[in-house]
Amino acid sequence: MKKLALAAALCAAFTGSAFAQSSVTLYGRLNTSIEFQDNDVSDATVMKNNASRWGLRGTEDLGGGASAFFQLESGFGSDDGTGTGGFGRDAYVGLKSATLGQIKLGKIALGALYS
């Protein structure tokens, strides 16, 4: 019985079956500066948000050199914690193939076109 189970496992390993590989990444950038402002009337130290963002990015291997991917990205105010409401920067899905190239559908921030 053990030999039969071992033979079945070896046969399944060499039949060419493929397992899809997928990944999801949570990423972000916290970009805040503290500035001292002196305008001859009053002095102030302020904290400024400089395009802080967070997002989700993922891929799914579809086999045969093709994959599906997505990205959702939103900005937020690191100085006061306010969000921009929804995924206002990037929100798209796409398909990629080694032979056919790639296509993205959805909202793409201008900077993403040149990355």
Buried (B, 14 or more C-beta within 10 A) or exposed (E): EEEEEEEEEEEEEEEEEEEEEEEEEEEEEEEEEEEEEEEEEEEEEEEEBEEBBBBBBBBBBBEEEBBBBBBBBBBBBBBEEEEEEEBBBBBBBBBBEEEEEEEBEEBBBEEBEEE
